[in-house]
Amino acid sequence: MCLSGLDYFSTLGYQPAIAALAAGALAPFATLILVAVTLFAALPVYRRVAQESPHGQGSIAMLERLMPHWKGKVFVLVLLGFAATDFMITATLSAADASAHLIENPFTPQWFSGKEVPITLVLLILLGALFLRGFSEVIWIAVTLVFSFLALNLVIIIVSAAHIIGQPVTISNWLDSLFTAHGDPIMMLLVCLIVFPKLALGLSGFETGVAVMPQISKSPGDTGQNPAGRIKGTKKLLTTAALIMSGFLVLSSIVTTILIPAQEFQPGGQANGRALSWLAHHLMGDAFGTVYDVATILILWFAGASALAGMLNLIPRYLPRFGMAPAWASAVRPLVLVVILVALGITIHFKASVDAQGAAYATGVLVLMCSAAIAVTISAKRKGEKRKAMLFGAASLIFVYTTIANCVERPDGLKIAALFIAAVLLVSLLSRFRRSTELRATSVMFDAAAVDIIQKASSAGLLRLIAHEPVKISKRRYLHKHQHAILASHIPQRAPVVFLEIKVSDYSDFAQDIEVRGITRHGQWILEATAPSVSTSIAAIAMAIRDQYEAMPHIYFRWTEGNPLLNLAKFIFLGQGEIAPLTREVLREAEPNLQRRPWVHVG
């Protein structure tokens, strides 16, 4: 809970100030709406997400399963762009707020004033150095930071509440300003609903709550397919975190709105981005306020670590499986350097402003929540759970409204997200193109019938394979294909041959296990398999036959008709196209030794 709470609970460092800036005297009531959405929309949605993705994949994996082929892959890439926005802005915004707490502390030297950008850059560089050195024992550090931070916040809230009770005039002043600005209760409710999207940062943390599922112990009866104990533990984690955070959000909003002058929340004010810190210094002295600032700086800085850990887990989990990650993406250190450089650029662009980055952060959080709500709605509907589908559908509408309102009012967030999405799509497609001629098989297995055919057809250490598209499978077609190979490639008339047939499965997948089955059809020996790509699977099967059965494959093709560029595009996106030359290219890259490379004949 504390590991995910680095992101979730750390928002107390700036959330009360954001609420007061957005809603003014109505901040406590707007926060109550936020809490209602948290407990009755976000929490049920993510409890369902935990149940349906018990290995920490989250809502993105659910949508990937619900939307197959390229449509699903592209949708996942777009969501990854929003997830990157969420995690990256979490790191930069948290570091910016940590620098604000540092600069505003009365014991900080005066020359730090106005140096928000360089201080934030230093914090991010230190964060990158932490990952380059290694990221161990994070959970116990998270536990220490979260418990210390929450305990200090609780002390501030209790002291502030005592101060309010001792000076009832503060409540009177707040009520006067409330009814002066908003005399009509209905108007108050409408204003709260309108400003609610600006408070959406208080919803962050649910996606990371699901992401930490692999850290939760299984129960004795758990299986890989149904880890019931882990799911139960995650639901308990999400519920506990949501209840704790809801209590702190409401109480902190009440005390900060009543006790802090409205002008201090404005940009340049002493409570801007640090409302509880302002109370700590003014009510309990600079010594306690400094202790609170140190705790806040540490948890905000470490919240960036949690977000970067999410990025480092997210990219290798999806992009390599799609064939859409450069080779260096599997190594942690190069990926850390790229992520930190992006974070530095974001900080410089936004000038380390918490308010300016809030829109981008909220956009990333809300889109992920929309995707989660839509995913569980579709899932419930497909399983015939009509009542749950209606409830999840209502939650989806709430998040869709909030997301649209946030994007309309603060389009900067959508612009930043669009840049991340464009970057993810561009890098992914270029990587897929560059890696298209890799040997894309995680393994090649032969059944008993296939092994028997290979052993019978091998002659003097040579196996002749005729590539055949399994569309026309009549006896006449096989005889015609055999005769063509004899005429075009001069195969001896009585030499044994084997037809090799590849059925394209999900062509948007990059690689998979290939199972080769042996069959006899119309008196012909046939090896058949299912794979995402014809050329790469033929090459993989040929290499496996060479290695496992000491028979050198000779593969016979006919030239493919049609435009070569169009065939190349078909190969990259549909797994078909210019089969013969691309099979040879895959083999050339996979086996540099010409003497051991399977032969390709084209006629």
Secondary structure as the mmCIF struct_conf table of DSSP 4:
data_model
#
loop_
_struct_conf.conf_type_id
_struct_conf.id
_struct_conf.beg_label_comp_id
_struct_conf.beg_label_asym_id
_struct_conf.beg_label_seq_id
_struct_conf.end_label_comp_id
_struct_conf.end_label_asym_id
_struct_conf.end_label_seq_id
HELX_RH_AL_P HELX_RH_AL_P1 CYS A 2 TYR A 8
HELX_RH_3T_P HELX_RH_3T_P1 PHE A 9 GLY A 13
TURN_TY1_P TURN_TY1_P1 TYR A 14 TYR A 14
HELX_RH_AL_P HELX_RH_AL_P2 GLN A 15 ALA A 23
HELX_RH_3T_P HELX_RH_3T_P2 GLY A 24 LEU A 26
HELX_RH_AL_P HELX_RH_AL_P3 ALA A 27 VAL A 37
HELX_RH_PI_P HELX_RH_PI_P1 THR A 38 ALA A 42
HELX_RH_AL_P HELX_RH_AL_P4 LEU A 43 GLU A 52
TURN_TY1_P TURN_TY1_P2 PRO A 54 GLN A 57
HELX_RH_AL_P HELX_RH_AL_P5 GLY A 58 LEU A 66
BEND BEND1 MET A 67 MET A 67
HELX_RH_AL_P HELX_RH_AL_P6 HIS A 69 GLU A 104
BEND BEND2 ASN A 105 ASN A 105
TURN_TY1_P TURN_TY1_P3 PRO A 106 PHE A 107
BEND BEND3 THR A 108 THR A 108
HELX_RH_3T_P HELX_RH_3T_P3 GLN A 110 PHE A 112
TURN_TY1_P TURN_TY1_P4 SER A 113 GLY A 114
HELX_RH_AL_P HELX_RH_AL_P7 GLU A 116 ARG A 133
BEND BEND4 GLU A 137 GLU A 137
HELX_RH_AL_P HELX_RH_AL_P8 VAL A 138 GLY A 166
TURN_TY1_P TURN_TY1_P5 PRO A 168 PRO A 168
HELX_RH_AL_P HELX_RH_AL_P9 VAL A 169 ALA A 181
HELX_RH_AL_P HELX_RH_AL_P10 PRO A 185 VAL A 195
HELX_RH_3T_P HELX_RH_3T_P4 PHE A 196 LEU A 203
TURN_TY1_P TURN_TY1_P6 SER A 204 GLY A 205
HELX_RH_AL_P HELX_RH_AL_P11 PHE A 206 ALA A 211
TURN_TY1_P TURN_TY1_P7 VAL A 212 VAL A 212
HELX_RH_3T_P HELX_RH_3T_P5 MET A 213 GLN A 215
BEND BEND5 ILE A 216 ILE A 216
HELX_LH_PP_P HELX_LH_PP_P1 SER A 217 SER A 219
TURN_TY1_P TURN_TY1_P8 PRO A 220 GLY A 221
BEND BEND6 GLY A 224 GLN A 225
HELX_RH_AL_P HELX_RH_AL_P12 ALA A 228 LEU A 259
BEND BEND7 ILE A 260 ILE A 260
HELX_RH_3T_P HELX_RH_3T_P6 ALA A 262 PHE A 265
BEND BEND8 GLN A 266 GLN A 266
TURN_TY1_P TURN_TY1_P9 PRO A 267 GLY A 268
BEND BEND9 GLY A 269 GLY A 269
TURN_TY1_P TURN_TY1_P10 GLN A 270 GLY A 273
HELX_RH_AL_P HELX_RH_AL_P13 ALA A 275 PHE A 322
TURN_TY1_P TURN_TY1_P11 GLY A 323 GLY A 323
BEND BEND10 ALA A 325 ALA A 325
HELX_RH_3T_P HELX_RH_3T_P7 ALA A 327 SER A 330
BEND BEND11 ALA A 331 ALA A 331
HELX_RH_AL_P HELX_RH_AL_P14 VAL A 332 PHE A 350
TURN_TY1_P TURN_TY1_P12 LYS A 351 ALA A 352
HELX_RH_AL_P HELX_RH_AL_P15 VAL A 354 ARG A 382
TURN_TY1_P TURN_TY1_P13 LYS A 383 GLY A 384
HELX_RH_AL_P HELX_RH_AL_P16 LYS A 386 GLU A 409
HELX_RH_AL_P HELX_RH_AL_P17 PRO A 411 ARG A 434
TURN_TY1_P TURN_TY1_P14 ARG A 435 THR A 437
BEND BEND12 GLU A 438 GLU A 438
STRN STRN1 ALA A 441 PHE A 446
HELX_RH_AL_P HELX_RH_AL_P18 ALA A 448 ALA A 457
STRN STRN2 SER A 459 SER A 459
TURN_TY1_P TURN_TY1_P15 ALA A 460 GLY A 461
STRN STRN3 LEU A 462 ALA A 467
TURN_TY1_P TURN_TY1_P16 PRO A 470 VAL A 471
HELX_RH_AL_P HELX_RH_AL_P19 LYS A 475 SER A 489
TURN_TY1_P TURN_TY1_P17 GLN A 493 ARG A 494
STRN STRN4 VAL A 497 VAL A 504
TURN_TY1_P TURN_TY1_P18 TYR A 507 SER A 508
STRN STRN5 GLN A 512 ARG A 521
TURN_TY1_P TURN_TY1_P19 HIS A 522 GLY A 523
STRN STRN6 GLN A 524 ALA A 531
BEND BEND13 PRO A 532 PRO A 532
HELX_RH_AL_P HELX_RH_AL_P20 VAL A 534 TYR A 549
STRN STRN7 MET A 552 PHE A 557
HELX_LH_PP_P HELX_LH_PP_P2 ARG A 558 GLU A 561
BEND BEND14 GLY A 562 GLY A 562
HELX_RH_AL_P HELX_RH_AL_P21 PRO A 564 LEU A 574
BEND BEND15 GLY A 575 GLY A 575
BEND BEND16 GLY A 577 GLU A 578
HELX_RH_AL_P HELX_RH_AL_P22 ILE A 579 ALA A 590
HELX_RH_3T_P HELX_RH_3T_P8 LEU A 594 ARG A 596
BEND BEND17 ARG A 597 ARG A 597
HELX_LH_PP_P HELX_LH_PP_P3 PRO A 598 PRO A 598
STRN STRN8 TRP A 599 VAL A 602
#
